[in-house]
């Protein structure tokens, strides 16, 4: 296996992909700026890890309720239109939060309500975006496009927190929220400039519930997809509390402020970016992506537990860096397998089912971790989640038989 720099960014040869990537990156930077400021604001207002977990839960909870319908809509309506509405709603929410903070009218209840509104918009925009990306490149370049899309999100995870630390110090939380609102302008212009290939649209006359059942049947009838959905749920449920609890570690373990939090997030993000770049460069050469993902999932669990126990700042940064890299390999492998095994007419629904497991597990994991933190120290909660991931990876690797999950994932056929 060799890393090829010239092939790492080959999806950028496509004009539509370049435009959307740049717009999405700008918007993602703004989103991460708001995440840092909002987490610190919630912690300042409440002083409780429970409220951090609840805010994260309400931000992601709409995926549980609405993402499947978002997937059906993505197979019936032009995906670009769905994304435009989603971005406009999120931009409005960001500017509303800016005004509330600037006028000292914000409360925890308002923040929680707006987090739910943002999650609602994303529950329809997310499946549309994931289904749109593969239509911007040729089929042979879909795995590379998926990996590069992971790079933009995680590069924003690095840039966003760093800018948030600077903006928070100079402009306060309102400045971060306002800059996030402005960032949506870039992705809106990008969407308007796209000329994507016409998608294969599902039968609009089919009842919505029947259309949804068709997508569910596709996943149920494909053992590789079932395995991916299950493992994505476990991985997301147990891994996301690491990021959610970083404000607690920044304040209580390292006795820092919002700038220290941005450093922790940046360390995780840098690792994720490099992990995604590595996958983009070698993804075409990796045949057993399921096996690689299982090994990396167990490795992430160990790194997560080690971070929770670390009390040395430099060591913690290094552990977060490695954790970000390994987790990105896991989820980039999963998404590549999903995207290359479905027909475009079913892509929105299948991706929404996968996203329901992946993104839907986040609020549940955050809520469970937040509740557990009222009984146990956050350190104990993260160690327990890490060990669960190690166990899940071990069980997958132990089933490396003809009917095992790893073999099913790796030997899966591709959609025509």
Steps between C-alpha positions, in 0.01 A plus 500: 500500500644836395384854572453702181487879550387553140203271548408624848313807370378368165132577571595869488528460124122533490377862503175430689679304771759778548230766535293303750809396697615861546152621594445215744843554654429868567167416657653220708763740637220727618312208650801395705553855617145498630543157659797621704331823606170330575658223707691754706190718536289207623771395744535859625124539550446166672837368622374149426613225264138379495384812314783457251376148430138619475592778255692253284204259522248758382729605215508146363166359620301614192696246297324225692160643413538644152813384314325202339241734353788725396641205307167437325483869407857488366394228254190695387600869490806669353759463775642846443163659585480309827848616592422863423201499736704323769781755478263797513332364814834443673623845402187657651551308824866608523413867455215469752740360758743782422234761577389326820852476639587857398191631682560279805164331442625145454409220741588133510145417393529716190835344412351151530202595281722650230726192511194287426406731211847470351486123531161496329637688199801268486281189515370590152815666366737222609357214287464737204863609527637147538291382204604799286878460538532172301304652209767768453775253399535187291426172675865394514582816697219470758727351772746786454219757511371348824846519655553858384162595642619361833811718466296820462293424807798414714721778365219728614518326837859627521455849356164568665606452864821700446304790351240458774767546765612825335148624431376408847782696661440809285130490417346263754244228431284734292788555257544125447128454438491793258797371301328162477193670355714670237671171411174362362516758220792308346321167480180666371694661213675168434168318473364763261810460279472121469406323179475140627397207284126429522444239775305180450181607676279253683134461406329807644160327480606234748368573852765641732480209744526247216801685366654490846430126526682447170812658647472298820454180299816580301703518821332197658560293189871587484697346788800731439279807539336358813842443651616850414191658652539303824870569542455868411241530777727349765802699382317831499317439831821437688745730321321836488501564879877550468443825308194597707694481828806692377375826662495319835858378458614846383351666808523242779803290409725759335347804675474688171255712301338507155842531335616178669183332379575613145847343527353164606249509214773601256723209604214259433421674172858500369516125556167457322619704202819297462304177543260607223789605272658161554173327409459719190846400382471125552124429497513347152767255618326393823290196419401400855358827622275325752794327664698825508203683654456238773867513600499880505178506706665293772808719484287811541338346810841453661608854412176640641549323831863613515399863440246482782772385740769744382581804708788623284394760245750406226418131537130579482552697179692207349229252601229720351703535180526121463136453599387742228706318237375153591135603528513664158633180344208313659220723378654584161523124434138450603365783284703390198354151527146633530531745210647243260238233569177686419330619183443875471120458505533352852800699615310758705306238694790264563730785602229632732475159668874492547493860623223411743727240654809721487358843581201371696728316738675827587217655704430170671867454586531861617183480706611173660846640568353820645269302728784268605715802585254583779588168663863453393787732407524579127833316502325177598231550235755542220705200613185285500404617149852428377493147637164434335654594164794268563254220577292571188810491278616178665163335436510599133853370456409178682232435237732502201326203341304472179194636678685751715448874479849581373480245218152616403610861484820436311353257249192709427406559141464845353179655378450524131 
